């Protein structure tokens, strides 16, 4: 006889491939409905950017169809992003479920471009996303998000709460909103520490699934401040295949490990160049395979390799990220897959 219990029982062996636990035991199967031979239920994923969504749905349908009398199976897919566990010596940001950093060992590797496109890709999947531009000395995220002329509001009786700018589904706060375009920020460590904490705790972020922090390059005060301030879901290290970049990336990676921050993985940017007039060709301008070798040696995941395309640079200059401007480009596809991988690993960290 088909009923809720028999449906849940046949679905019990079906596991979340990332968490390797039963969907039923994880309470990811809900609202089971039986109408004769028509079966319906809700599949609640751990992220709207789940990279294995279709695979899980197919496994569920296959399992239920094995029951005698089943004529059709309708699966409604939704998501509830889990929250990172709190830590006694860290202060969470109210309403923010997961905070992760995108960092690099050196400048010029396209870290901010990766951060912006990952943020927009997650928002496109349906996640609530914020981007904190912690690159205080070189704040470029507003330009890349089409917000260079945005004016952010200040709230509170004493003007202590900032309302972030918003575009492409992403909330953004940046030092660029608080200074003139050509004004340099000449600060020592304590002032840098203070503004990052203000951007964390004195911004009206609202409810967010992910707050992405675009870090300045290197292993300095900003990384230390973030790691000691909030419970982090992890960090992503961006590099190019070039040896010099990889050497610095290893140092950045080791720094987060020493601070007890979970390493979500490595992104190899500018992996190869695709000429616009000959898209079938590619050139290894900065070498090849460096990201994969480093990931293997340091036993961290390689989240993806992003090719260098002119459209990727143009999108950043024009304020239209490539995942929106040219979603069918190789760069955009790679960045979307990286966003999915990051989201999956953040969920795994929350359940660990």
C-alpha positions in Angstrom: 0.0 0.0 0.0 1.3 3.4 -0.9 1.5 5.8 2.0 3.8 8.4 3.5 5.7 5.8 5.6 6.4 3.5 2.6 7.6 6.4 0.5 10.0 7.6 3.3 11.2 4.0 3.8 12.1 3.5 0.2 13.9 6.9 0.1 15.9 6.1 3.3 18.8 4.5 1.5 19.2 7.6 -0.8 22.0 9.7 0.4 23.2 13.3 -0.1 26.4 12.6 -2.2 28.3 15.4 -0.4 27.2 14.7 3.1 27.0 10.9 2.6 24.0 10.7 4.9 20.4 9.6 4.3 18.1 12.3 2.9 15.4 11.1 5.2 17.6 11.2 8.3 18.7 14.7 7.3 15.1 15.8 7.0 15.6 16.7 3.4 12.4 14.8 2.3 9.3 16.7 3.4 5.6 17.1 2.5 5.0 13.6 1.1 1.7 13.4 -0.7 0.1 10.3 -2.1 -2.8 10.5 -4.5 -3.5 7.0 -5.8 -0.4 6.2 -7.9 0.7 9.9 -8.0 3.5 10.6 -5.6 4.8 14.1 -4.6 7.2 15.4 -2.1 9.6 18.3 -1.4 13.4 17.8 -1.6 15.1 20.4 0.6 18.7 20.8 -0.5 21.4 22.4 1.7 22.1 25.2 -0.9 20.2 26.6 -3.8 23.5 26.3 -5.8 23.8 22.5 -5.2 26.0 21.1 -8.0 24.4 17.7 -7.7 20.8 18.8 -7.8 19.7 16.8 -10.9 21.6 13.7 -9.7 19.8 13.7 -6.3 16.4 14.2 -7.9 17.0 11.4 -10.3 18.0 9.1 -7.4 14.8 10.0 -5.5 12.6 9.3 -8.5 14.3 6.0 -9.3 13.8 4.8 -5.7 10.2 5.7 -5.5 9.3 4.2 -8.9 10.4 0.8 -7.6 7.3 0.7 -5.4 4.4 -1.2 -7.0 1.5 1.0 -8.1 3.5 4.2 -8.6 2.4 6.0 -11.7 4.3 9.3 -11.5 6.7 11.1 -9.2 6.8 14.9 -8.8 9.7 16.3 -6.8 9.5 20.0 -5.7 13.1 21.2 -5.1 13.9 24.0 -2.6 16.8 24.8 -0.3 17.6 25.7 3.3 21.2 26.8 3.7 22.5 25.6 7.1 24.3 27.9 9.5 27.9 27.6 10.6 28.3 26.6 14.2 29.1 29.4 16.5 32.4 29.6 18.4 32.8 30.9 22.0 35.6 33.3 21.0 34.0 34.6 17.8 31.1 37.0 17.3 28.6 36.0 14.6 27.1 38.6 12.3 23.3 38.7 13.0 21.3 37.2 10.2 24.3 35.9 8.3 24.5 32.1 8.0 27.9 31.6 6.4 31.0 33.8 6.0 33.9 32.8 3.7 36.9 34.6 2.4 38.3 34.7 -1.1 42.0 35.5 -0.8 45.3 35.3 -2.7 48.9 35.3 -1.9 49.7 38.1 -4.3 48.0 40.8 -6.2 47.1 40.7 -9.9 45.7 37.2 -10.0 42.1 38.2 -10.5 40.9 37.5 -7.0 38.3 40.3 -6.9 37.0 39.2 -10.3 36.5 35.7 -8.9 34.8 37.0 -5.8 32.4 39.2 -7.7 31.4 36.5 -10.2 31.0 33.8 -7.5 28.8 36.2 -5.5 26.6 36.9 -8.6 26.5 33.3 -9.6 25.2 32.3 -6.1 22.6 35.0 -6.2 21.5 33.8 -9.6 20.9 30.4 -8.1 18.6 31.9 -5.6 20.9 32.5 -2.6 20.9 35.6 -0.5 24.4 37.0 -0.9 26.5 39.8 0.5 30.0 40.9 -0.6 32.3 42.7 1.8 35.1 44.4 0.0 37.9 44.1 2.6 40.6 45.1 0.1 40.8 48.5 1.8 43.8 49.8 -0.1 42.5 48.7 -3.5 38.6 48.5 -3.4 37.5 47.5 -6.9 34.4 45.5 -6.3 32.0 48.5 -6.7 33.3 49.1 -10.3 33.0 45.4 -11.1 29.5 45.2 -9.8 28.3 48.3 -11.7 28.1 50.3 -8.5 31.0 52.8 -8.8 28.5 55.8 -8.6 26.3 54.3 -5.9 25.6 56.3 -2.7 25.1 54.2 0.4 22.8 55.4 3.2 23.8 55.9 6.8 21.3 55.0 9.5 21.0 55.2 13.2 20.8 58.1 15.6 24.5 58.5 15.5 25.0 57.5 11.9 26.6 54.2 12.9 24.8 51.8 10.6 25.5 51.5 6.8 23.0 50.3 4.3 24.8 48.3 1.6 24.6 49.0 -2.1 22.8 46.4 -4.2 23.1 45.1 -7.7 22.7 41.8 -9.6 21.2 40.2 -6.4 24.3 41.1 -4.3 24.6 43.4 -1.3 27.9 45.3 -1.3 29.9 47.4 1.2 33.3 48.8 0.3 35.8 51.5 1.3 35.3 52.9 -2.2 31.9 54.2 -1.1 33.5 56.3 1.8 36.4 58.0 0.0 37.0 60.0 -3.2 38.0 57.9 -6.2 41.6 59.0 -6.2 42.1 59.2 -2.5 44.7 56.7 -1.1 44.0 54.9 2.2 47.2 55.4 4.2 46.4 53.4 7.4 48.2 51.3 9.9 47.0 47.9 11.1 44.6 49.1 14.0 42.6 51.3 11.6 42.3 48.5 9.1 41.1 46.2 11.9 38.5 48.8 12.9 37.0 49.3 9.5 36.7 45.6 8.8 34.9 45.1 12.1 32.6 48.0 11.2 31.9 46.4 7.8 31.0 43.2 9.6 28.9 44.4 12.5 27.7 47.9 11.6 26.2 47.2 8.2 22.5 46.3 7.7 23.2 43.0 6.0 19.8 41.5 6.8 19.3 37.8 6.2 22.1 36.3 4.1 23.0 32.7 3.1 26.5 33.8 2.3 28.7 36.8 3.1 31.7 36.7 0.8 34.8 38.6 2.0 37.1 39.8 -0.8 40.4 40.0 1.0 43.4 42.1 0.2 46.3 40.1 -1.2 49.0 38.7 1.2 49.0 37.5 4.7 48.4 40.6 6.8 46.2 42.4 9.2 42.9 41.9 7.3 43.2 38.1 7.2 44.1 38.0 10.9 41.2 40.3 11.8 38.6 38.3 9.9 39.8 34.9 11.2 39.8 36.2 14.8 36.5 38.1 14.6 33.9 35.7 13.1 33.2 32.0 12.8 34.3 31.3 9.2 33.0 28.6 6.9 36.3 28.7 5.2 38.6 30.3 2.7 39.2 30.1 -1.0 42.7 30.8 -2.4 43.0 32.3 -5.9 46.2 31.8 -7.9 47.4 31.6 -11.5 49.4 28.7 -12.9 52.6 30.8 -12.7 55.3 29.6 -10.3 55.6 33.0 -8.5 51.9 33.1 -7.9 51.8 29.6 -6.7 54.6 30.2 -4.2 52.6 33.1 -2.7 49.4 31.1 -2.8 51.0 28.3 -0.7 51.9 30.9 1.9 48.4 32.3 2.0 46.9 28.8 2.3 49.3 27.9 5.1 48.4 31.1 6.9 44.7 30.2 7.0 45.5 26.7 8.2 47.6 28.1 11.0 44.7 30.3 12.0 42.4 27.3 12.1 40.3 28.3 9.1 38.9 25.6 6.9 40.3 25.6 3.4 37.5 25.3 0.9 39.9 24.9 -2.0 42.1 26.6 -4.7 40.9 28.4 -7.8 43.3 28.6 -10.7 42.5 31.8 -12.6 43.9 32.7 -16.0 44.5 29.0 -16.6 44.8 29.6 -20.4 44.0 32.2 -22.9 41.2 31.8 -25.4 41.6 34.2 -28.4 38.2 35.7 -29.4 38.8 35.2 -33.1 39.9 31.5 -32.7 37.8 30.1 -29.8 38.8 26.6 -30.6 42.4 27.4 -29.6 44.0 28.0 -26.2 47.4 29.3 -25.0 49.1 28.6 -21.7 50.3 32.2 -21.1 51.2 31.6 -17.4 52.1 27.9 -17.6 49.8 25.0 -17.0 48.8 22.5 -14.3 50.2 24.6 -11.4 46.9 24.8 -9.5 46.3 21.1 -9.7 49.8 20.2 -8.6 49.6 22.6 -5.6 46.2 21.3 -4.6 47.4 17.7 -4.7 50.6 18.5 -2.8 48.7 20.4 -0.1 45.7 18.0 0.0 43.1 20.7 -0.7 40.4 20.6 -3.4 41.0 22.3 -6.8 37.6 24.0 -7.2 38.1 24.9 -10.8 40.2 26.5 -13.5 39.0 29.8 -15.1 40.3 30.6 -18.6 41.4 34.1 -19.6 39.0 35.7 -22.1 38.7 39.3 -23.2 35.1 39.3 -22.2 36.0 38.5 -18.6 38.2 41.6 -18.4 35.6 43.8 -20.3 32.9 42.7 -17.9 34.9 43.8 -14.9 35.6 47.2 -16.5 32.0 47.8 -17.6 30.5 46.7 -14.3 28.7 43.7 -15.7 30.2 40.4 -14.4 30.8 37.7 -17.1 28.3 35.3 -15.5 25.6 37.8 -16.5 27.2 39.4 -19.6 28.2 36.2 -21.4 26.9 33.2 -19.5 27.7 30.8 -22.3 31.4 31.7 -22.3 34.0 29.2 -20.9 34.9 31.7 -18.2 31.4 32.1 -17.0 30.7 28.3 -17.0 33.9 27.7 -15.0 33.0 30.4 -12.4 29.4 29.1 -12.0 30.8 25.6 -11.3 33.2 27.1 -8.8 30.4 28.9 -7.0 28.5 25.6 -6.8 31.5 23.7 -5.5 32.1 26.4 -2.8 28.5 26.3 -1.7 28.6 22.6 -1.4 31.7 22.6 0.7 30.3 25.4 2.9 27.3 23.1 3.6 29.6 20.2 4.4 31.5 22.5 6.9 28.2 23.4 8.6 27.3 19.8 9.1 30.8 18.7 10.2 
